[in-house]
Amino acid sequence: MRARTLLIQLCLAAATITITFALPIELDAQAVRLSLARYTPPAAHSGSSYGKPPS
């Protein structure tokens, strides 16, 4: 029973760490990609629809 409680605490700790660190990093990465797509001239994206608004 004690091992199960320990395992649950370990999982909760891992989830907390993931949410605390990985989520903001992922959100930052998305923001960077969005701003890059927004400020890069369309010529750099020739042949791809990346960074262009949906038509």
Distance bins in CASP14 RR format, pairs under 12 A and 6 or more apart:
PFRMAT RR
TARGET T0000
AUTHOR 0000-0000-0000
RMODE 2
METHOD distances of the structure
MODEL  1
1 7 0 0 0 0 0 1 0 0 0 0 0
1 8 0 0 0 0 0 1 0 0 0 0 0
2 8 0 0 0 0 0 1 0 0 0 0 0
2 9 0 0 0 0 0 1 0 0 0 0 0
3 9 0 0 0 0 0 1 0 0 0 0 0
3 10 0 0 0 0 0 1 0 0 0 0 0
4 10 0 0 0 0 0 1 0 0 0 0 0
4 11 0 0 0 0 0 1 0 0 0 0 0
5 11 0 0 0 0 0 1 0 0 0 0 0
5 12 0 0 0 0 0 1 0 0 0 0 0
6 12 0 0 0 0 0 1 0 0 0 0 0
6 13 0 0 0 0 0 1 0 0 0 0 0
7 13 0 0 0 0 0 1 0 0 0 0 0
7 14 0 0 0 0 0 1 0 0 0 0 0
8 14 0 0 0 0 0 1 0 0 0 0 0
8 15 0 0 0 0 0 1 0 0 0 0 0
9 15 0 0 0 0 0 1 0 0 0 0 0
9 16 0 0 0 0 0 1 0 0 0 0 0
10 16 0 0 0 0 0 1 0 0 0 0 0
10 17 0 0 0 0 0 1 0 0 0 0 0
11 17 0 0 0 0 0 1 0 0 0 0 0
11 18 0 0 0 0 0 1 0 0 0 0 0
12 18 0 0 0 0 0 1 0 0 0 0 0
12 19 0 0 0 0 0 1 0 0 0 0 0
13 19 0 0 0 0 0 1 0 0 0 0 0
13 20 0 0 0 0 0 1 0 0 0 0 0
14 20 0 0 0 0 0 1 0 0 0 0 0
14 21 0 0 0 0 0 1 0 0 0 0 0
14 22 0 0 0 0 0 1 0 0 0 0 0
15 21 0 0 0 0 0 1 0 0 0 0 0
15 22 0 0 0 0 0 1 0 0 0 0 0
15 23 0 0 0 0 0 1 0 0 0 0 0
16 22 0 0 0 0 0 1 0 0 0 0 0
16 23 0 0 0 0 0 1 0 0 0 0 0
17 23 0 0 0 0 0 1 0 0 0 0 0
17 24 0 0 0 0 0 1 0 0 0 0 0
17 25 0 0 0 0 0 1 0 0 0 0 0
18 24 0 0 0 0 0 1 0 0 0 0 0
18 25 0 0 0 0 0 1 0 0 0 0 0
18 26 0 0 0 0 0 1 0 0 0 0 0
19 25 0 0 0 0 0 1 0 0 0 0 0
19 26 0 0 0 0 0 1 0 0 0 0 0
19 27 0 0 0 0 0 1 0 0 0 0 0
21 27 0 0 0 0 0 1 0 0 0 0 0
21 28 0 0 0 0 0 1 0 0 0 0 0
22 28 0 0 0 0 0 1 0 0 0 0 0
22 29 0 0 0 0 0 1 0 0 0 0 0
23 29 0 0 0 0 0 1 0 0 0 0 0
23 30 0 0 0 0 0 1 0 0 0 0 0
24 30 0 0 0 0 0 1 0 0 0 0 0
24 31 0 0 0 0 0 1 0 0 0 0 0
25 31 0 0 0 0 0 1 0 0 0 0 0
25 32 0 0 0 0 0 1 0 0 0 0 0
26 32 0 0 0 0 0 1 0 0 0 0 0
26 33 0 0 0 0 0 1 0 0 0 0 0
27 33 0 0 0 0 0 1 0 0 0 0 0
27 34 0 0 0 0 0 1 0 0 0 0 0
28 34 0 0 0 0 0 1 0 0 0 0 0
28 35 0 0 0 0 0 1 0 0 0 0 0
29 35 0 0 0 0 0 1 0 0 0 0 0
29 36 0 0 0 0 0 1 0 0 0 0 0
30 36 0 0 0 0 0 1 0 0 0 0 0
30 37 0 0 0 0 0 1 0 0 0 0 0
31 37 0 0 0 0 0 1 0 0 0 0 0
31 38 0 0 0 0 0 1 0 0 0 0 0
32 38 0 0 0 0 0 1 0 0 0 0 0
32 39 0 0 0 0 0 1 0 0 0 0 0
32 40 0 0 0 0 0 1 0 0 0 0 0
33 39 0 0 0 0 0 1 0 0 0 0 0
33 40 0 0 0 0 0 1 0 0 0 0 0
33 50 0 0 0 0 1 0 0 0 0 0 0
33 51 0 0 0 0 1 0 0 0 0 0 0
34 40 0 0 0 0 0 1 0 0 0 0 0
34 50 0 0 0 0 0 1 0 0 0 0 0
34 51 0 0 0 0 1 0 0 0 0 0 0
35 51 0 0 0 0 0 1 0 0 0 0 0
36 44 0 0 0 0 1 0 0 0 0 0 0
36 45 0 0 0 0 0 1 0 0 0 0 0
36 50 0 0 0 0 1 0 0 0 0 0 0
36 51 0 0 0 0 1 0 0 0 0 0 0
37 44 0 0 0 0 1 0 0 0 0 0 0
37 45 1 0 0 1 0 0 0 0 0 0 0
37 48 0 0 0 0 0 1 0 0 0 0 0
37 49 0 0 0 0 0 1 0 0 0 0 0
37 50 1 0 0 1 0 0 0 0 0 0 0
37 51 1 1 0 0 0 0 0 0 0 0 0
37 52 0 0 0 0 1 0 0 0 0 0 0
37 53 0 0 0 0 1 0 0 0 0 0 0
38 45 0 0 0 0 0 1 0 0 0 0 0
38 50 0 0 0 0 0 1 0 0 0 0 0
38 51 1 0 0 1 0 0 0 0 0 0 0
38 52 0 0 0 0 0 1 0 0 0 0 0
38 53 0 0 0 0 1 0 0 0 0 0 0
39 45 0 0 0 0 0 1 0 0 0 0 0
39 51 0 0 0 0 0 1 0 0 0 0 0
40 46 0 0 0 0 0 1 0 0 0 0 0
40 48 0 0 0 0 0 1 0 0 0 0 0
40 50 0 0 0 0 1 0 0 0 0 0 0
40 51 1 0 0 1 0 0 0 0 0 0 0
40 52 0 0 0 0 0 1 0 0 0 0 0
41 51 0 0 0 0 0 1 0 0 0 0 0
41 52 0 0 0 0 0 1 0 0 0 0 0
42 48 0 0 0 0 1 0 0 0 0 0 0
42 49 0 0 0 0 0 1 0 0 0 0 0
42 50 0 0 0 0 0 1 0 0 0 0 0
42 51 0 0 0 0 1 0 0 0 0 0 0
42 52 1 0 0 1 0 0 0 0 0 0 0
42 53 0 0 0 0 0 1 0 0 0 0 0
43 52 0 0 0 0 0 1 0 0 0 0 0
44 50 0 0 0 0 1 0 0 0 0 0 0
44 51 0 0 0 0 1 0 0 0 0 0 0
44 52 0 0 0 0 0 1 0 0 0 0 0
45 51 1 0 0 1 0 0 0 0 0 0 0
45 52 1 0 0 1 0 0 0 0 0 0 0
45 53 0 0 0 0 0 1 0 0 0 0 0
46 52 0 0 0 0 0 1 0 0 0 0 0
49 55 0 0 0 0 1 0 0 0 0 0 0
END
